[in-house]
């Protein structure tokens, strides 16, 4: 950078001539002086492929955060509720997606990736909760694309009391089924075992709905069935592309949660080789020597 007291011609210059940029500054005594700065003929592109890969991963994580915030803002034990819990979700899953992108850029990926400026969560093996609680052994995880689940019980147990004992959930224990829907939103419903039926009530298809207490804030249509030693919970209109279950156990300190990793129902679309090329590689920013 060059400086002169009177400018390059009869007055001070402003603007750019060829690779030189002229501006007016002041010296240590506060007097005007001409400032000339030379631009590099070639500038380094700051938006490298590596940087765009990181941006793609973060965009993917943040779309998942947006979809699942009502769950993940309090789902990690020993982490404060709210933003700290969401940050824990981001920390864990950013690392998982980064490793998946490196290992499976073209196929066999376990996370779908968001294209540039694409909205909506993609299915993936997200860690959505973390804790020491263990899902009851009677619980049967969703096996179908509708997000349904079931509880197994001995067929010799026919009454409400006997089946409650077989399932082993307390009155303040919950199972929350959560999934990323095919439209990129989050779906979930919460299951508890109701105490509405007397212990000696024989459970049949007609009163099965009263055996469960379902909290269903999203209005998912849920029906019930029982067959071959299973009590089945059957949602419709849920259609998760990735689904899992979080067990909430009441204890003396409050509540603990199980660790839940979503199960991907089908191979996620949009691997790194598909999504990454949609992210632009731009020129150097103006403040760093680039042009407007």
N, C-alpha and C positions, 0 to 999 in steps of 0.2 A: 504494500500500500504506500503511495507517494503522497506528500503534502506540499502545498505551495502557498505563499502569502497572498498572491494576487490572482491566482487562477491560471488556466492554461492559455487564455486569450485576454481580451480587454475586460472581462468580467468573470465572475465565478460561474462555473458550469454545474448543471444538474442533469442527470440522465445517463444513458449508456451510449458509448461509441465503440463499436466492435466489441472487444472483450473487456473494455475498461468501463467501470461505473464511476461517475462523477457525483460528488455530493459536497455539501458545505458543512464544515464542522468548526470547532473553536479550539484554539490552543490553550495552554495552561493559564494564560493571562486573560482569557475570555475573548480574544480577537478572532474574527472570522479567518478561516483558512480553507483552501481547496483540499478535498480529500479524494484521492483516486484509488480505486480498488480494482484489481484485475481478476476476472473470473477464469476459472479453469475451463479449458476448451472442452473437456469431457468431464462430466460429473458422475459420481457413483450413484447408482440406483439404490435408494434406501429400502425399497420394498422388495427384498429378495424373495426367492422361493421359500427359504427357511422362515422368513418373517410372515409370509402369506400362509404358510402351513400352520404356524402358531395362531394366526388370526382365524383361520378356518376352525381349528380346534376350540378356541375360546368362543367363537360364534355358536358352535354346536353345543357347548356346555351351557352357555347363557340362554339359549332357546329352551333347553331342558329345565333350567332353573325357573324360567318364566312359567313353564307349564306346571311344574310340580311344587312350586313355592308353598302352597298350603300344607304340604306334608313335610318337606325337607327342612322347613324352618324350625323344627323341634324334634327331629327324628334321630339325632346322634347323642347317645348317652355321654355324660361328662363334658358336654359342650353346651355353653349357654344358648338358650333359645333365641330366635331371630337371626340377625345377620351373621353371628359367629357360626351357627349351624349351617346356614347357606354357604358360608365360606368353606366349611369343612366338606360339604358336597362338591364344591368347585375344585378344591385341592385334590380330593381323591379321584374324581372322575376325569379331570384334565390329564392327570398322569396315566390313567388307564387308556384314554383315547389316544394320547400321544404314542404310547407303546403299541397300540393296535394299528395306528397309521404306519408306524415304522415297520411292523412285522407283516401287515396285510394290506398293502397299498392298492392292490388290484382285485383281490378276491379273499374269501374266507374271513372277511372283517366281521367283528362283533358289534361295531357301532356304525350306524348310518351317520353321514356327515352333511351338514348344511352347506348348500351352495351360497355364493356371494349374495348377501342381503335377503336370503330366503328365511321366511318365518315358519314357526312350528317346530316342535320337538321331533327328533328322529328316534326310532327304536334303537336300543343299545343295552348292553349289560351294565347298566348304571347301578352303583351302590347308592341306595336311597335311604338306608338307615344303618345304624351301627350300635351294637350293644350286646349284652350277655344273655338276654332272654332267649329261650329255645321254643320254637313252635311246638305245639302239642303233637305227639306221635299220631293222634287220630286224624289230624288235618291232612287232607289230600290236595296238593297244589293244583292250580288250573291245568288241565290237559287239553283244553279246546281253545279255539280262537275267540270264544265269547267271554272269557275271563271267569268262568264258573269254577266252583270248588266243591269240596265235600268233606264230611267227617265220617270216618269208619267207626263202627261199634259192633260188639258181639251180638249176633242175632238172638242170643238168649236174653239179652237185655231189651226188654220191651217197654218199660215204663220211663217216664221223664227222669226220675231220680237215677235209675240205673244207667241211662244213656249219658246224663250229666257226669256221673262218676267216671264212666268210660272215657269221655272226652277230656276231662281233667282241667277245665277252665273255670276260674273263679268268677264271682258275680261282677267284678270290676276288671276282668281281663278282656282284651279285644284282639281281633284279627282284622287288619285293614288290607283289603286287596287293592292294589294300585297298578295302573298300567298306562303306557303311552298309547293313545288311540291311533288308528290309521290316519286320522285327519290332523295329527300333530298336537292334539290337546291331551290333557291328563284326565283319566277317569279313575274313580275309586269309590268303594263302599266299605262300611265297617260292620263287623259281625260281633255280637255278644250272645251268650246263652241266657235266655230269659228265665226268670223265676215265676212267670205267670201261671204255668201249669203245675198242679200239685205233683209231688213225687210219685204218687201211685197212678197217675194218669197214663194210660196206654197210648203211645205215640202212633198215629196213623197219618196217612196222607191228608186227611181232612183237618187235623189240628197241628200239622207240622210247622206251619207258618208261625204259630204261637210259641213254638219251642225256641225260636230264634228272635233276637232283637236286632233289626237291621237299621243302621243309620245311613241314609242314602241322600245326601244333600244335592247331588247332581240329577236326581230323578231317574236313575237307571231302572228299567223294568226288570224286576226280580221275581222269579217263581221258585217253587220248592218241589222236591220229589224224594222218595226213598225207595231204594232197591238194593237187594243183595248186601245188606249190612252197611249201607251208606245213606247218609242224609245229604242230599244234594242241593246246592244253591245255584240257581240257573239264571244269570242275567241275560238280557237281550239288548241290543243297541249299544253295547260296550265296545266290542271289536278291538281289543288291545293288540298292538303289534309287538309289545314287550310287556310282561306282567310279572308280578311277584306279590308277596304277602309279608306284612310286618306284624309281629306278635307284640302286644303291649301287656306287660305283666305288672299288676299292682304289688308293691312291696312296702316295707315300713318307711322307706325314704321317699316314696312317691311312685314313679313308674319307670320301668326299664323296657327296652325294646330289643327285638331280635335284629340281627344283621340281615339285610335283604338285598340281594342282587337280582335285578330283573332278568327274567328268562326271555330270550328273543324267540318269537314264534316262527320266524322265517328269516332267511339271510337278508340283512339290511341292504337296501339300495344305497346308492351314492357313496361308494368308497372314495379313497383319496384321489385315485387317478381320474375319477369323474368330477368330484367337487372342486379340487384344488385349481384346475385351469380356469374356473369361473372367477377367481379372485384376481383383480388387476394388479399389475406391477407398474407403479407410477414413477414419475420423474422426481428429481430432487426438489424439496420444498423451497419456496422463495427465500426464506430467512437463511437457508443453508446454501444459497448460491444459485438456485434454480430460477427458471422463468415463470411468470404468471401464465 
